[in-house]
């Protein structure tokens, strides 16, 4: 994944998490972000963002990281 593509996806997930959280990090919010990614993101986008979990400093905010980790678990991929 190119850095630009990866960074764009990271920014998108961070924005989704911020918009859905309303300033609160809850299990429901993590679920909401994960569900959004499952429903609206293309398979390739999901694969790329899950791969970002292997990069410790990829830029995912904590809530976004939790949601992507949950997505990885549901897809059968190991979450970092």
C-alpha positions, 0 to 999 in steps of 0.5 A: 500500500502506498503511503498516500493511500494508507494515510488517506484511509487512516484519516478517513477512519479517524474522521468516522470515529470522531464523528460517531463518538461525540467525544465519548469512547464506548463499546457502542462507538467502536461497534458503530465505526466497525459496522460502518467500515463493514457496510460502506468500505470496499473489500480492498479498503478494508484489507488496506486499513487492517494491514495498517494495524501492523504499523505501530505509528500509522496514525490511527487514533485509539478509537479508530484502532479499536474499531479496525482491530474488531474488523480484523477479528471479524475478517479472521485476520490477526489484530496487532 
